[in-house]
């Protein structure tokens, strides 16, 4: 698998300007994995100017060991987090996202904008907090034309 699938994928996708640097493939310490000095792998891994080496992950490294929790525990944790997350928090997040999208349109895709503040808590208390923001039709048209012209360049 390493020689027929992994090495060709790395060689295809790896940026050429970094091809001279050593690339490490880290594998866990399972006995079914290739030994670090596998002759066939080492020969193929140096082909084409690459320096690809095998390494084992450090033993007893909790950040690198395979996940010890079961799928059931994961589902339970996600469900608990979902239950603790209020619909109002979700609405506030999406309102902020929408306001950022409008600001991004104003600056023609740049990230040079300030996140607008709507005072959502006050609007909520007054029952005036929107579920969604409206985009100015002129701004939408300007953005559409801008993107169309950029694509033609």
Secondary structure, DSSP 8 states (H G I E B T S, - for coil): -IIIIIHHHHHHHS-GGGTTSEEEEEE-S-TTS--TT-HHHHHHHTGGG-EEEEEE--TT-TTTS---S-HHHHHHHHHHHHHHS-HHHHHHHHHHHHHHHHHHHHTTT-S--------HHHHHHTT---SS----HHHHHHHHHHHHHHHH-
